Amino acid sequence: MTMQTQGLTAENMNSGQTSSSLESSNRVPFWANEASDAEQQYRAGTYSLLAALLRSAPEQALLDHVTDLAAINQTNDELSFAMSILGLAAKDMTPEKISDEYHALFIGLGRGELVPYGSWYLTGFLMERPLAVLREDLAQLGFERNSDTHEPEDHVAALCEVMAMLISEGQELARQVDFFETHMAPWFDRFFNDLSTAKAAVFYRAVGRFGTAFTELERDYLAMKV
């Protein structure tokens, strides 16, 4: 597997696939009492969607797919509500508006409002020890960095992409748990909370709420499985 950045389409989101900088709608909620393959497809697809929205501003095809989430049947759980809110937010946006928002949040003039890297959230600096540990673990898992990729591997989207691939490839659950607990759980809650309250965000506030709800549910799911 190698790293390469590509766009995520609605079609491969439905199939639970992800496009990545790393190589090597009736959705079934993964917490439901359904077949294991449906659970894993849902988990991988959700990680893929988060990765696509956080890697770059979505193009129209993906935005149309996100808009469909507004029609999801709401239950009493936070995730289904957050998905519906995300779909409604997408209805009022254009790719151009979201692109401007993405730039203000993550790029800016020198730096955006948020810095979406694990090292930054864990140490206050980029390219620190958490990134070195991540690179060691990625190498053990068989991932290689694409020479065309310039971003550090601890970008929030890259980590979501890795989890999507681990799930889609049927990696043993212990590996998924270890990767999640080591590289994602220590800072994802803070990142998504910051995103859901960011001053420059409109659409991405809904992405932050969606990410928070999914991260919490994924933590509970993995805890029950080990």
PAGU-542150 format. One line per 3 residues: for each residue x, y, z of N, C-alpha, C. Coordinates in steps of 0.05 Angstrom, whole numbers, m for minus. Example, Ala and Ser with C-alpha at 12.3 -4.5 7.8 and 13.67 -1.06 7.14 Angstrom:
2
264,m114,156,246,m90,156,264,m66,156  257,m45,142,273,m21,143,258,1,157 .
END
This chain:
226
17,m24,0,0,0,0,18,25,0  10,44,m16,25,69,m16,6,92,m13  17,116,m8,0,140,m4,m4,155,m29 .
m29,161,m35,m35,179,m57,m61,193,m51  m64,219,m59,m87,234,m54,m106,233,m78  m130,225,m73,m150,224,m94,m176,234,m82 .
m196,239,m99,m222,248,m89,m239,224,m82  m258,228,m64,m277,207,m56,m303,213,m70  m314,193,m85,m340,197,m98,m362,186,m81 .
m386,193,m88,m409,182,m74,m410,152,m77  m403,142,m101,m404,113,m106,m386,98,m87  m361,106,m85,m344,90,m67,m348,95,m38 .
m362,117,m31,m371,121,m4,m392,100,3  m410,95,m16,m431,75,m11,m420,47,m8  m398,41,m21,m387,15,m19,m367,12,3 .
m363,34,19,m345,33,41,m316,35,34  m310,45,10,m282,47,1,m272,75,7  m246,78,7,m234,105,11,m212,110,m8 .
m209,134,m17,m186,143,m33,m167,157,m14  m142,154,m17,m124,161,4,m97,171,m5  m84,186,13,m55,192,9,m39,168,19 .
m52,147,28,m39,122,37,m47,100,18  m28,85,6,m35,62,m11,m31,36,4  m21,18,m1,m16,m10,7,m29,m28,m13 .
m606,111,24,m591,109,31,m598,98,55  m601,73,53,m606,60,78,m580,48,87  m566,62,104,m541,52,115,m548,37,141 .
m533,16,146,m537,0,170,m519,11,191  m529,22,213,m512,32,234,m496,9,246  m470,15,251,m452,m7,259,m458,m17,287 .
m474,m1,302,m481,m10,329,m506,m28,329  m519,m30,306,m544,m46,305,m537,m76,305  m558,m92,310,m554,m121,312,m557,m132,284 .
m537,m126,267,m537,m135,239,m512,m152,234  m510,m162,210,m487,m179,202,m461,m163,204  m440,m178,211,m414,m165,215,m405,m150,191 .
m409,m160,166,m399,m147,143,m413,m120,139  m439,m118,146,m453,m92,145,m442,m72,165  m435,m82,189,m423,m65,209,m397,m53,199 .
m380,m70,188,m354,m61,179,m356,m42,155  m375,m48,137,m379,m31,114,m388,m3,123  m405,m2,143,m414,24,153,m391,39,166 .
m376,25,183,m353,38,196,m333,49,176  m326,32,156,m306,41,136,m317,64,120  m343,63,113,m355,85,97,m356,111,112 .
m361,110,138,m362,134,154,m334,146,157  m314,130,162,m287,140,162,m279,152,135  m288,140,114,m282,150,87,m295,177,82 .
m319,180,91,m333,205,88,m319,227,104  m312,222,129,m297,242,144,m271,249,131  m257,229,121,m231,234,108,m235,252,84 .
m255,246,68,m260,262,43,m266,291,50  m282,296,71,m290,323,78,m267,338,91  m248,324,103,m227,338,118,m201,339,102 .
m198,323,81,m174,323,64,m174,348,47  m197,356,36,m200,379,20,m230,387,18  m236,410,8,m264,419,6,m278,401,m14 .
m302,392,m8,m316,373,m26,m325,386,m52  m323,370,m73,m334,378,m99,m364,372,m99  m378,379,m121,m407,378,m121,m417,349,m118 .
m404,330,m130,m414,302,m128,m415,293,m99  m394,298,m84,m394,290,m56,m413,307,m40  m415,333,m46,m434,350,m32,m463,341,m36 .
m469,332,m60,m496,321,m66,m501,296,m49  m481,280,m46,m483,255,m30,m488,263,0  m473,282,10,m477,291,37,m505,303,42 .
m515,317,22,m542,328,24,m563,307,29  m558,283,17,m577,261,21,m580,253,50  m560,259,66,m562,251,94,m584,266,109 .
m593,288,98,m615,303,111,m640,286,114  m643,266,97,m667,250,97,m665,225,115  m642,222,129,m639,199,145,m659,198,168 .
m668,174,174,m688,171,196,m674,177,223  m684,197,237,m672,205,262,m683,187,284  m665,177,301,m672,162,325,m664,179,349 .
m661,166,371,m654,181,395,m624,184,398  m608,173,380,m579,175,383,m568,200,370  m546,209,380,m533,233,371,m523,231,343 .
m513,207,335,m500,204,309,m521,208,286  m544,196,288,m564,200,267,m573,229,265  m575,242,288,m582,270,288,m560,287,275 .
m535,281,282,m513,296,271,m511,292,241  m517,268,231,m516,262,202,m538,279,188  m561,281,201,m583,296,189,m576,326,188 .
m563,336,209,m555,364,210,m534,369,189  m516,350,185,m495,353,164,m508,355,137  m528,338,132,m542,339,106,m556,365,101 .
m569,376,122,m582,402,120,m562,424,115  m539,423,128,m519,443,124,m509,443,95  m506,419,84,m496,417,56,m516,429,36 .
m542,428,43,m562,438,24,m559,468,19  m549,482,39,m547,511,37,m520,521,27  m503,502,19,m476,510,12,m470,503,m17 .
m450,517,m28,m439,510,m55,m410,502,m51  m399,487,m70,m371,480,m68,m353,505,m64  m360,527,m77,m343,551,m75,m344,562,m46 .
m367,563,m34,m369,573,m7,m354,555,13  m357,529,9,m343,510,27,m313,512,22  m304,516,m2,m276,519,m8,m264,543,7 .
m279,565,7,m270,589,22,m268,583,52  m288,569,62,m289,562,90,m266,543,97  m261,523,80,m239,505,85,m213,519,86 .
m209,538,68,m184,553,67,m180,569,93  m201,582,102,m199,598,127,m194,580,151  m206,557,151,m203,539,174,m175,526,176 .
m166,516,153,m142,498,154,m118,508,139  m120,530,124,m97,540,109,m91,569,117  m109,587,112,m106,615,120,m82,629,108 .
m75,652,119,m51,667,111,m29,659,131  m15,638,124,6,628,142,m4,605,159  m29,607,169,m40,585,185,m70,590,187 .
m86,568,186,m114,571,189,m122,572,218  m148,574,223,m158,575,250,m152,549,266  m152,527,252,m147,501,264,m122,488,251 .
m108,473,267,m85,458,257,m91,428,260  m99,414,238,m110,387,240,m90,365,241  m70,367,259,m49,347,261,m47,337,290 .
m42,311,292,m40,299,318,m18,310,335  6,314,323,28,325,338,21,352,351  7,369,335,0,395,345,m18,393,369 .
m38,376,368,m57,374,390,m45,361,414  m25,343,410,m14,328,433,11,342,445  25,359,429,49,371,440,50,401,436 .
33,412,419,34,441,413,52,448,390  65,427,378,84,432,356,79,411,334  87,417,310,86,398,288,110,381,288 .
108,357,275,130,340,270,144,331,295  129,325,316,140,317,341,138,286,345  144,277,369,145,248,375,120,233,367 .
96,243,371,72,228,362,73,220,332  84,238,315,87,232,287,107,210,282  129,210,297,149,189,294,138,162,302 .
122,161,323,110,136,331,90,126,310  74,145,299,55,138,278,69,127,254  91,139,246,106,129,223,116,100,227 .
125,95,251,134,68,258,111,48,256  88,55,266,65,37,265,55,34,237  55,55,221,46,53,193,65,34,177 .
90,36,183,109,18,169,104,m11,177  98,m16,202,92,m43,211,67,m54,198  48,m36,193,23,m44,180,25,m46,150 .
48,m38,139,53,m42,110,46,m17,93  42,6,106,37,31,92,62,45,85  63,57,61,86,73,53,77,101,45 .
93,120,50,86,148,43,93,153,13  73,163,m1,77,171,m29,96,195,m31  115,193,m49,135,215,m51,122,241,m59 .
98,241,m71,84,265,m80,69,278,m57  67,264,m34,52,275,m11,70,291,7  61,316,13,78,334,28,68,337,57 .
42,330,62,32,334,89,41,311,107  46,317,133,53,296,152,30,276,154  37,252,161,17,230,162,m3,233,185 .
2,251,204,m16,253,227,m39,273,222  m43,280,197,m67,296,189,m92,280,196  m113,293,206,m137,280,214,m149,263,192 .
m148,273,167,m160,259,145,m144,233,139  m117,235,141,m100,212,135,m106,190,155  m110,197,181,m115,177,201,m142,163,196 .
m162,179,188,m188,167,181,m186,149,157  m169,156,138,m164,139,114,m152,112,122  m132,114,141,m119,89,150,m140,70,163 .
m157,81,180,m177,65,194,m196,53,174  m204,68,154,m222,58,133,m209,34,119  m184,36,112,m170,15,99,m166,m10,116 .
m159,m5,142,m156,m28,160,m182,m44,162  m204,m29,163,m230,m43,165,m237,m57,139  m234,m42,116,m241,m54,90,m225,m78,83 .
m199,m78,92,m182,m101,86,m185,m124,106  m202,m120,125,m207,m142,144,m184,m146,164  m169,m125,170,m149,m128,190,m161,m135,217 .
m147,m152,233,m158,m161,258,m165,m138,276  m186,m141,292,m197,m120,308,m176,m109,327  m159,m126,338,m138,m117,357,m121,m95,344 .
m115,m98,319,m99,m77,305,m114,m51,302  m140,m54,296,m156,m30,294,m158,m15,320  m162,m30,342,m164,m19,368,m138,m5,376 .
m116,m18,371,m90,m6,378,m85,19,363  m91,19,337,m87,43,321,m105,66,330  m130,60,335,m149,81,344,m141,92,371 .
m135,75,390,m128,84,417,m102,99,418  m83,91,401,m56,104,402,m56,130,387  m68,131,363,m64,154,346,m88,172,342 .
m112,164,350,m136,179,345,m150,188,371  m155,169,389,m170,174,413,m158,197,430  m132,200,432,m121,220,449,m127,249,441 .
m135,253,416,m139,281,407,m163,286,389  m176,266,378,m198,270,360,m221,285,372  m228,279,397,m250,293,411,m245,323,412 .
m220,330,419,m214,359,420,m215,372,393  m204,358,373,m204,370,346,m233,374,336  m250,354,338,m277,356,328,m293,376,344 .
m288,379,370,m301,399,386,m293,427,377  m267,430,372,m257,456,362,m270,462,335  m272,442,318,m284,446,292,m313,454,294 .
m328,442,313,m356,447,315,m362,475,327  m342,488,337,m346,515,349,m328,536,335  m315,528,313,m296,547,299,m311,571,289 .
m298,594,292,m310,620,283,m313,621,253  m294,609,238,m295,610,209,m313,589,197  m325,572,213,m340,550,203,m370,555,202 .
m382,545,181,m412,543,179,m418,514,173  m411,505,148,m414,477,141,m397,459,159  m372,467,164,m354,450,179,m361,448,209 .
m378,465,219,m388,461,246,m405,435,247  m420,430,226,m436,406,225,m417,381,221  m396,384,206,m376,363,203,m364,357,231 .
m358,377,246,m347,373,273,m366,358,291  m391,365,290,m411,351,307,m413,322,298  m413,317,272,m415,290,261,m390,274,270 .
m366,286,268,m342,273,276,m342,266,306  m352,285,322,m353,280,351,m371,256,358  m394,256,345,m414,234,351,m403,207,342 .
m390,206,318,m380,181,308,m356,172,325  m338,190,333,m315,182,349,m324,170,376  m344,182,388,m354,172,414,m366,144,410 .
m381,140,389,m394,115,385,m373,93,377  m354,101,361,m333,83,353,m316,74,378  m311,92,396,m296,85,420,m312,64,436 .
m338,69,439,m355,50,454,m356,23,439  m358,23,413,m359,m2,397,m334,m18,401  m311,m5,398,m285,m19,400,m281,m30,428 .
m290,m14,448,m287,m23,476,m303,m48,481  m327,m50,469,m344,m74,473,m333,m98,459  m316,m94,438,m307,m116,422,m280,m128,432 .
m267,m116,451,m242,m126,461,m245,m139,488 .
END
